[in-house]
Amino acid sequence: MITPTDKVPSTRSAVKRSAPGWHGPRARIFYNILRAIVGALILSSIRYAGPLAFVGLIPLAWAAVGFWWIYRRRHAAHN
């Protein structure tokens, strides 16, 4: 049941309200570093996981593409 109130509900999602700067450049760099660390940890488990550890290449590649995108964005703004 919806009750009328004087307040207008926010149109932003809960994630965007809780972390307003999650699309900022610092957050992107932080998440890419985190992806690289997670990928390296998964890849280093090759002794225990065998060939399945090569799944660690996915977050490493994702971080590499992310860093490349940040680099291209920053240098395109200076031209």
N, C-alpha and C positions, 0 to 999 in steps of 0.2 A: 504494500500500500504506500502510495506516495503522498506525503503531506506537504502542503505549501509552506514555504519559508520565505523570509526576506533576503536570504543569501542566495547568490547564484553559484551553482557548483562549478568547480574548476574544469576546464576542458582539457587540461594537460593530464597525461597519465601519471600514475603514482611514481614511476621510475624517474620521470623527468622532474617531478616536484621534489623528490628526495635528493637528486644529484643534478643540480642545474648546470654544472659545467662539464658534464660527461662527454660532450662533443668538442670540448676545447682542445687546443693543441697539446697542452700538458697531459691531459687524460689520454689522448691518442698515443703519445710517446710512452706513457706509463703502461698502457695495455699492450703495446708492442713489445716492450721489455719483458712484461709478464709472459706473453706468448713465447718469446724466445727462451726464457728460463724453463717454462713447462715443456717445450719441445726438446730442449737439451736434456732435461731430466728423463723424459720418456725414452729418448734415443739412447741415453746412457744405461737404460735397463736392459740392453740387448743380451746381457749375460743371463738374465732371468726369464725374459719374455721371448727370446729368440727373434725370429723374423718379424714378429708382431710389433717389436719396438720401432720398426721403421715408420709406424704411424706417427711417431714424433716429428717426422719431416713436415707434416701438415701444419702444425702451429709455427714451425720455423719458417716455412715458406710464406705463411700468412703474415708473420712479423716482417719478413723481408719486403713483401709487397707493401705493407703498411708504411715502413720506413721510406721506401722509394716514393710512395705517394706523398708523404709529408715533405720530402726533399723537393719533389717537383712542384708542389704547391707553394713552398716558400720561395723558390727561385723564379717561379713564374710571376710572382707578385712584384719582384724587384725589377723586372724588365719593362 
